[in-house]
Amino acid sequence: MAQPLDGLAGVYVGPASMGPATFINSALGEIPMRQTAAHELGHHVFGHENALDERVDPDHGTLGTPLPAEEKLAEAFAAWLLMPRQAVLAAMRRALVARPSCPADVHQIACWLGTSFAGTARHLANLRMADLRQAREWTREWHNKGNRIRAVLAGRQDNPPERVWIIRPAADQAILHVLPGDCLVCPGGYVPEALPRGLEELTPEQLALEPHASVRVTGTLTRPTCLDMSGPGGSLSISLTLVVPPMRLGIDHAWQPREDQSLPEQEEP
């Protein structure tokens, strides 16, 4: 069940209290809501009793923060559920990241996985794709300079989007789970002439002195949409399917489809 929870991200109710059940804060954004749901499921899988989980800033990170044993176990379960090794490797292939070496790389992987920056950085250390010192440094730099990093990625002077997808040829035929406000940087400097409803090209006034060809996801994108990013003259051939989160319609119906439509048969990362 999703409902407003003052000061809490989620609650797990154990069998001794007429559970099992979980409550998720309906005011959370899509990414922390997924993280919280996975964490509460971890409490259930390991047979824990009642747990009240406080809200945290997912991009400030909690690397090295002492946690009770049950909370560590639930958090580890959530990380491996949301970021199994095969999914991380697939995300890295899509983003053309052979091995993460900077915060921008971590951000691209997090976009594909639908996870927070800090959680992704920490789990890359679990997967031995980075060491814990690197993960701490990346998270600290993202906290201090994340706005600037996203602005550079998007080619914007101000008000950078929360997520910037750098679309690579390896993303062809992929499904992108996007959020309103996301920015997609087009490959080859080419913006498709006919953008589907729910996408808009950034105007010159919104771009930096050295702008990138970018489009923004708007709130009017309400159904799975195909986006052809193929370049002129056959120089690129990239076709994507964009999917937005389902709508939340109150306490008992936390997730409802925006449109009763099936997805095209395309590969998930």
C-alpha positions in Angstrom: 0.0 0.0 0.0 1.2 3.5 -0.8 0.1 6.4 1.3 1.6 9.6 2.8 4.0 8.8 5.6 5.2 11.7 7.6 9.0 11.5 7.9 9.2 7.9 6.8 10.1 6.3 3.5 8.4 2.9 4.3 7.1 0.6 6.9 7.3 -3.2 7.1 4.7 -5.0 9.2 5.7 -8.5 10.3 3.5 -11.5 10.7 3.3 -11.1 14.5 1.4 -7.8 13.8 -1.1 -9.3 11.4 1.3 -8.9 8.4 3.1 -9.3 6.3 2.5 -5.9 4.7 4.5 -2.9 3.5 3.6 0.8 3.4 5.4 3.0 0.9 5.4 6.8 1.1 3.3 7.9 -1.9 5.1 11.3 -1.8 8.4 9.7 -2.8 9.8 10.1 -6.3 9.9 7.1 -8.6 13.5 6.1 -7.8 13.4 6.3 -4.0 10.0 4.6 -4.1 11.5 1.6 -6.0 14.4 1.5 -3.6 12.1 1.7 -0.5 9.8 -1.1 -1.9 12.8 -3.3 -2.5 14.2 -2.6 1.0 10.8 -3.4 2.7 10.6 -6.7 0.6 14.0 -7.5 2.0 12.6 -7.3 5.6 9.9 -9.8 4.5 12.3 -12.2 2.8 14.5 -12.5 5.9 11.6 -12.8 8.3 12.2 -9.5 10.2 9.7 -8.0 12.6 8.2 -4.5 12.2 10.5 -1.9 10.8 10.2 1.9 10.4 12.5 3.2 7.7 13.2 6.9 7.6 13.5 9.0 4.5 17.0 9.8 3.3 18.4 11.8 0.4 19.4 9.0 -2.0 22.2 11.1 -3.6 23.9 12.2 -0.4 24.6 8.6 0.3 25.2 6.6 3.5 28.5 5.1 2.7 30.2 3.9 5.9 27.2 4.9 8.0 26.6 2.4 10.8 23.2 0.5 10.4 21.6 -2.2 12.5 22.2 -5.7 11.2 18.6 -6.1 9.9 18.7 -2.8 8.1 22.1 -3.7 6.4 20.6 -7.0 5.3 17.4 -5.4 3.9 19.6 -2.8 2.1 21.8 -5.4 0.6 18.8 -7.4 -0.6 17.5 -4.2 -2.3 20.8 -3.5 -4.0 21.1 -7.0 -5.4 17.4 -7.1 -6.4 17.6 -3.8 -8.3 21.1 -4.1 -9.6 22.0 -7.7 -10.3 25.4 -8.1 -12.0 23.9 -9.0 -15.4 21.7 -5.9 -15.4 24.6 -3.7 -14.4 26.7 -5.1 -17.3 23.8 -4.6 -19.7 23.5 -1.0 -18.6 27.2 -0.4 -19.0 27.0 -1.8 -22.6 24.1 0.6 -23.4 26.1 3.5 -22.0 29.4 2.5 -23.6 31.1 2.4 -20.2 33.8 -0.3 -20.1 34.5 0.4 -16.5 33.2 3.4 -14.5 35.9 6.0 -14.0 34.0 9.2 -13.0 30.6 10.4 -11.7 29.2 10.9 -15.2 29.7 7.2 -15.8 27.9 6.3 -12.6 25.1 8.6 -13.5 24.6 6.9 -16.9 24.5 3.5 -15.3 22.0 4.7 -12.7 19.8 6.1 -15.5 19.6 2.7 -17.2 19.0 0.9 -13.9 16.5 3.4 -12.4 18.5 3.6 -9.2 20.0 6.5 -7.2 23.5 7.7 -7.7 24.8 6.9 -4.3 23.2 3.4 -4.3 24.7 2.7 -7.7 28.2 3.9 -6.7 28.1 1.8 -3.6 26.9 -1.3 -5.4 29.6 -0.9 -8.1 32.0 -1.5 -5.2 30.1 -4.6 -4.2 30.5 -5.9 -7.7 34.2 -5.0 -7.6 33.8 -2.7 -10.6 35.1 0.1 -8.3 36.7 0.2 -4.9 34.9 1.7 -1.9 37.2 4.7 -1.8 36.3 5.5 -5.4 32.6 5.1 -4.6 32.9 7.5 -1.7 34.8 10.1 -3.8 32.2 9.9 -6.7 29.3 10.3 -4.3 31.0 13.2 -2.6 31.7 14.9 -5.9 28.2 14.3 -7.1 26.8 15.9 -4.0 29.0 18.9 -4.5 29.0 19.2 -8.2 26.1 17.1 -9.5 24.3 20.1 -10.9 27.3 21.2 -12.9 28.0 17.7 -14.1 24.5 17.3 -15.4 24.5 20.8 -17.0 27.6 19.9 -19.0 26.1 16.5 -20.0 23.0 18.2 -21.2 24.7 21.2 -22.7 22.6 23.6 -20.6 23.7 26.8 -18.8 21.3 26.5 -15.9 18.5 24.4 -14.4 20.0 21.1 -15.4 17.6 18.1 -15.5 17.8 15.5 -12.8 18.7 12.8 -15.3 20.6 13.1 -18.5 20.7 10.1 -20.9 23.6 10.2 -23.3 22.2 8.0 -26.2 24.8 5.8 -27.8 24.4 3.5 -30.9 24.4 0.5 -28.5 21.1 1.7 -27.2 19.3 0.7 -30.4 16.1 -1.3 -29.8 16.3 -0.6 -26.1 13.5 0.4 -23.7 14.2 3.5 -21.7 12.2 4.0 -18.5 12.1 7.8 -18.5 10.8 10.4 -16.1 9.2 13.8 -16.9 12.1 16.3 -17.1 14.7 13.8 -18.3 17.0 15.0 -21.0 18.1 12.8 -23.9 21.2 13.8 -25.7 20.9 12.8 -29.3 23.9 11.0 -31.0 25.7 12.7 -33.9 24.3 16.1 -33.0 21.1 15.3 -34.8 17.6 16.0 -33.4 14.8 14.1 -35.1 12.6 16.4 -37.2 9.3 15.0 -36.1 9.3 14.5 -32.3 6.5 12.4 -30.8 4.0 14.0 -28.4 5.6 14.3 -25.0 9.1 15.2 -26.3 10.4 18.7 -27.0 13.7 20.1 -28.4 15.5 22.4 -26.1 15.5 25.9 -27.5 18.8 27.9 -28.2 18.0 30.0 -25.1 18.1 27.0 -22.9 21.4 25.7 -24.2 25.0 26.5 -23.4 27.5 28.2 -25.7 28.5 24.8 -27.0 25.0 23.1 -27.1 24.3 19.5 -27.5 21.4 18.2 -29.6 19.0 17.4 -26.8 15.3 16.7 -26.2 13.3 16.8 -23.0 10.7 14.4 -21.7 7.5 16.3 -20.7 4.5 15.4 -18.6 2.4 14.9 -21.7 4.3 11.6 -22.5 1.7 9.2 -21.1 2.1 6.0 -23.2 4.9 3.9 -24.6 6.4 5.9 -27.5 8.8 5.0 -30.2 11.6 7.5 -30.9 13.6 7.2 -34.0 17.0 8.8 -33.6 18.5 7.7 -36.9 20.8 10.2 -38.5 20.5 11.6 -42.0 21.7 9.5 -44.8 21.7 6.3 -42.8 24.7 7.5 -40.7 23.0 6.2 -37.5 20.2 3.8 -36.9 18.8 4.1 -33.4 15.2 3.3 -32.5 14.1 3.5 -28.8 10.9 2.9 -26.9 10.3 5.4 -24.1 8.1 4.3 -21.2 7.0 6.5 -18.3 6.0 5.4 -14.8 2.4 4.5 -14.2 0.2 7.0 -12.5 -0.4 6.8 -8.7 -4.1 7.2 -7.9 -4.3 7.2 -4.2 -3.8 4.8 -1.3 -4.9 1.5 -2.6 -4.0 2.0 -6.2 -0.4 3.1 -6.0 0.4 2.2 -9.6 -2.1 2.3 -12.4 -1.4 2.1 -16.1 -1.7 5.4 -17.9 -2.7 3.6 -21.1 -3.9 0.1 -21.6 -1.3 -0.6 -24.2 1.3 -3.4 -24.6 4.9 -2.6 -25.3 6.6 -3.4 -28.6 8.7 -6.5 -28.5 12.1 -4.9 -27.6 14.9 -5.8 -25.4 15.2 -4.6 -21.8 18.6 -3.7 -20.5 
